[in-house]
Amino acid sequence: MHIHVTDQSGTRHTLEALEGFRVMEIIRDWGLDIKAECGGACACATCHVHVAEDWLDQLHPMRDEEEDMLDQAFDVRDNSRLSCQLLMSTELDGLEVRLAPGTEAGDRAAA
């Protein structure tokens, strides 16, 4: 399985993904520049991604906790999700996401 991630500079990466892993973990473990401060506890918005429109219907609905955290993020859009709340599955093979501005590990402004 794979996911396709466009980083903050516009470079597209195809990453091998394992079922059951959080999309945030996959992005981080492959060394892309994502802050992911809380490590997947849905306690921050530093793993914010924009999901490609054609994938939105395949994601599970957003829970209240995720929506509350996105209220603290920058550049929130209708296709915004926290990548720590997206679990990799065979149905998501080929998922396309873009790392949102402010999620860079070196950027302290988007806590």
C-alpha positions in Angstrom: 0.0 0.0 0.0 1.0 3.6 -0.6 0.1 7.1 0.2 1.0 10.2 -1.8 2.1 13.2 0.2 2.8 16.7 -1.2 5.0 18.6 1.2 4.9 22.2 2.1 7.2 23.1 -0.8 5.1 21.3 -3.3 7.2 18.2 -3.8 5.1 15.0 -4.1 6.3 11.9 -2.3 5.0 8.3 -2.7 5.4 6.5 0.7 5.0 2.9 1.4 2.3 2.4 4.1 1.4 -0.4 6.4 -2.2 -1.2 7.4 -3.2 0.0 10.8 -0.7 2.8 11.0 -1.8 6.4 11.4 -1.1 8.5 8.3 0.8 10.9 10.5 3.1 8.1 11.6 3.8 7.1 8.0 4.6 10.7 7.1 6.8 11.2 10.1 8.6 7.8 9.8 9.5 8.5 6.2 11.2 11.7 7.4 8.9 14.3 5.9 8.8 17.7 7.7 5.7 17.3 9.9 5.7 18.5 13.5 3.1 16.0 14.9 3.8 17.3 18.5 1.3 15.2 20.4 2.2 12.0 18.6 -1.3 11.0 17.6 -3.4 11.9 20.7 -5.6 14.4 18.9 -4.3 17.1 21.3 -2.8 19.5 18.8 -3.2 20.4 15.1 0.4 20.0 14.0 -0.3 17.1 11.7 -3.0 19.0 9.7 -3.3 17.9 6.1 -5.5 18.7 3.2 -7.0 15.6 1.7 -7.5 15.3 -2.1 -11.2 15.9 -2.8 -11.8 12.5 -4.4 -10.7 10.8 -1.2 -12.9 12.6 1.2 -15.9 10.2 0.9 -13.6 7.2 1.7 -12.6 8.6 5.1 -14.5 7.9 8.3 -16.4 11.0 9.6 -14.5 13.5 11.7 -15.1 13.3 15.4 -15.8 16.3 17.6 -12.2 16.2 19.1 -10.6 16.4 15.7 -12.9 19.3 14.7 -12.1 21.1 17.9 -8.3 20.7 17.2 -8.7 21.9 13.6 -10.2 25.1 15.0 -6.7 25.9 16.2 -5.0 25.2 12.9 -3.9 27.5 10.1 -5.4 27.4 6.6 -8.3 25.1 7.5 -10.4 24.1 4.5 -13.4 21.8 3.8 -10.9 19.0 3.1 -8.8 19.5 6.3 -8.1 16.5 8.5 -5.6 15.6 11.2 -3.4 12.9 9.8 -3.2 11.3 13.2 -6.9 10.5 13.0 -6.6 8.7 9.6 -5.8 5.0 10.0 -4.2 3.3 6.9 -6.3 0.6 5.4 -6.6 -1.2 2.1 -9.5 1.2 1.2 -7.0 4.1 1.5 -4.3 2.6 -0.7 -3.3 5.5 -2.9 -4.5 8.3 -0.5 -3.5 11.8 -1.6 -2.8 14.4 1.1 -0.9 17.8 1.2 0.9 18.9 4.4 -0.8 22.1 5.5 1.2 25.3 6.0 2.4 25.7 9.6 3.0 21.9 10.2 6.7 22.1 9.6 8.8 20.8 12.5 10.9 24.0 12.6 7.8 26.3 12.7 6.8 27.1 16.3 3.9 29.3 15.4 1.4 26.5 14.7 1.2 24.7 18.0 
